[in-house]
Amino acid sequence: MESILGYFDDFSKQTQIYEFNGVKLVVKNYRKETGILKWLLINATNLTINIYPFTFQPIKRLEREAFFFRAAPEVLNKPRVYVTDFLKIRLIREYIDGDSFINLNSEEAYQELGNHVGMLHREGWALGDSKISNFIYSVEGIYIVDAEQAIPSTDNRHYAWDLIVLASTMVLFNIESVVQRKNDLEKIMDSFIKGYVEGCNTVVKEVARVLEKPSFKALAYLLVPHPFSKFFLTKWKDIAKEF
């Protein structure tokens, strides 16, 4: 049985896969109503403490994603974009073959992911939608395949938001087996954080301090299921003490 979050993730997908001359392509339609609904719901949650500047307008989401795929530093692999259609508000890009992080138990893979996300933050970018289903582990490395909320940012609150969303989805996408997988999930969460600290070294001090704030602690307890929220916050509390 798939998790509720997994079902919602599939339901809200705006992408379709086509094959053209033997080559798989992904066509993303930003006008799809379920995709708009998803961002309206997430933005409503975000408004309580107004952390991240989400946009739900289709044209703006297309602009953000196209700009990220074109201009963001190559610390995460990005699919090649073939067509950016501003009239029909859609994007045609390369299909990435690999394993979703939803299905990975590899501590090494999660440490590498943490390292790359840390480097992305260090380079002044935030993702907004950093759920683990947006990352693919392939033979060429780690790809990010969804960046429609990504923005250039030096706001440490945006980085902290990315970390909470990642921690939340690590657990929620495995909610049906969370009791059996408790130790595995804690190990991969720990590996991700270690990798992040290594990759983000210049800003990790401030990010750790943000995660110590009452509003962010409350958000972590709200979004990351217990007892993983405590595990996540304890790890960051320990990191904050090191600086």
Disulfide bonds with the S-S distance in Angstrom:
none
